[in-house]
Amino acid sequence: MTDNRLATATSPYLLQHKDNPVAWRPWGPEALAEARDNGRPILLSVGYAACHWCHVMAHESFEDRDVAEVMNTHFVNIKVDREERPDIDQIYMNALHALGEQGGWPLTMFLTSEAEPFWGGTYFPKTARWGRPGFVDVLLAVSKSYQSDRSRIDQNRNGLMAHLRTVPSGEDVSLPRGLATTAGLKLADMIDPVSGGTKGAPKFPQASVMELVWRAALRSGDRAARNGCILSLERMSNGGIYDHIGGGLSRYSVDERWLVPHFEKMLYDNAQYLTHLALVGSAELTPGNDALFRRRIEETAAWLEREMRVDGAYSASLDADTDGEEGRTYVWTPDQVVDVLGGADAVAFNRVYDISPAGNFEGKSIPNRLTRTDDPDDPTDEETLQGWRERLLEVRNTRAQPGRDDKILADWNGLLISGLVRAADHVSRESLYETAARTYRFILDTMMTETGLAHAYRAGTMVAPGFSTDHAALMVAAVTLAEAAPDPQTADGYLADAKRLADLLHSHYSHERGGYYLTSDAAEGLIVRPYSAYDEATPNGNAMAAEALVRLWHLTGDDIYRDRAEQIFSAFSQAILKNVFGTAGLLNAMDTLEHGVLAICVTQTGTRDPDFDRALLALADPAIIRRTVSAGDASLPDHHPAANKALIDSRPTLYLCTAGRCGPPLTDPAHVADHLRDLRGR
């Protein structure tokens, strides 16, 4: 019987491998000690539950007894869920990049018995093909080299460890004012003028990059940059990357048109999608896009509630595969649609959603609307289409379904909380705000420990301590909830939470030069302590922390939060100048620092004024920070420019404040945009 030790894991990804003939170990001191005691190298395999190529390699190699025998004979084999342990993934993915590899998952790394990397790759086929060596050949060659050519192994190890220990330069480089705008306009040149998104294939949503382009368009008035963002969101929303039957966005598109998705659905993509739909949809757009974006918000929120809700929060992902076949649940043939809708209705539906006998994906069709957007002359109205989609979804739900990774991740749920709050404002759905508030409370009540947040929770078990990303994302969520809170007392409660999270972050994650490590000072020691400026599919933890700190500074008037944010920018100044694409999240936070405006609305009882809310949201400016207070509210310190502001003529009164000063009181929401321009000096 194989000594596979994953059966007691809580990670759904690790549990997928518990019956492999491979003698898998979870990451931990026992596995590392075994490698040291036996003098064998470590084979580290990192993946995640929704990963298609992880499944392919598992079926080809990890389920094969002959391959497993080679692995078990020559290596100590460790399986890691990258979502549960992003620290481990980040370290060894960085090592792979240093080897000149692009990276991806599954990540396959070979380590010394001291966990130091010396070689690796990603997916290896069982037998050589596509110009890639066979996995067994790789295993035998690595093992032979490890035992008989240690000088070569040590040379690789030393080079990779030197790379991993490199930290951003300690030299503080002055970042020029307007850098975020300049960088955003530069990145706007990368947008595909036909299909949106970055040029070429594959196409990813690139949420942080697109937000930076949007901010640059606002600051500069560049209509091409603005239109590029709108086009990108519209094409994604009409493409096959969006699930037109059930709602929700897939991870990425393998083609340049957004047609064929990689069918996995990730919580973080949909969280950021909601945020961008609300942001861009709030602006004055061409007719149709606002309605389109509102529908996508409603549909995506419904999908999240229907398929991703678990306990009091949301699951991490849905698998790319169903019964080993990618996208099987989601594709259709014309005859299948006929069986559900009947002849004439099916013909109309198939025309609208590009479902044809030839198909657009391996002989079947991915529903999409790329060849036809909302057409006012088409007799098929949206209400009719919605009814048809609901009938198709009911039938689709009887098919085999993709697996769900139901662990709860604090940082991803933090992103979703922020997205739900912003979406609630845009579509005027109080229930979305309430859902965000309940999710937030579940995370804080369930996943808080003495040293801070845990990272993951499943089946009553937590992975702790958490990461800086968890605290930063929940800080952003707390501040976002405060800005949209129904009353000042509720807002104050969220701000108190944000301050507590900021203190935990500073106490356990601070780097001496500024900014934050990924891992807590209470965490187990790894070969290095990750400290990075670069975004992945989600904003970097330092970027989220900086954004939250700047907003907290505006909302509380406490300069310590601004100072901590500025220390982050200073610590990573060289990294920002070298790679504006990779540090777009930090540049977004820099834009909030440079262009942030606190919009204080004073009302008689402290309840939000819908007219001023609409006027502020219509600006579609992420650097505007909102707070509603009651007349005579003294919660802000006396030195704050918005302290002790009064009602004018007993009417709701808005004060726009920045750089230590406030503009004149405003009682007419129609003049908000003009007053903002005057305040900013343009």
Secondary structure, DSSP 8 states (H G I E B T S, - for coil): ------TT---HHHHTTTTSSS-EEESSHHHHHHHHHHT--EEEEEE-TT-HHHHHHIIIIIT-HHHHHHHHHH-EEEEEETTT-HHHHHHHHHHHHHTT----SSEEEEE-TTS-EEEEES---SS-BTTB--HHHHHHHHHHHHHH-HHHHHHHHHHHHHHHT----SS-----TTHHHHHHHHHHTTB-TTT-SBSSSSB---HHHHHHHHHHHHHH--HHHHHHHHHHHHHHHHSTTB-TTT--B-SEESSTTS-SEE--EEHHHHHHHHHHHHHHHHS---TTHHHHHHHHHHHHHHHIIIIIEETTEE-SEE-SEETTEETTTT-B-HHHHHHHH-HHHHHHHHHHTT--SS-SBTTBB----TT----TT-S--HHHHHHHHHHHHHHHTTS----EE--EEHHHHHHHHHHHHHHHHHHT-HHHHHHHHHHHHHHHHHHEETTEE-SEEETTEEE-S-BHHHHHHHHHHHHHHHHT-SSHHHHHHHHHHHHHHHHHHHHHHB-TTSSB-SB-TTS---SS--------SS--HHHHHHHHHHHHHHHH--HHHHHHHHHHHHHTHHHHHH-TTTTHHHHHHHHHHHH-EEEEEEESSS---HHHHHHHHTT--TTEEEEEEETT---S-TTSTTTT---BTTB-EEEEEETTEE---B--GGGHHHHHHHHHT-
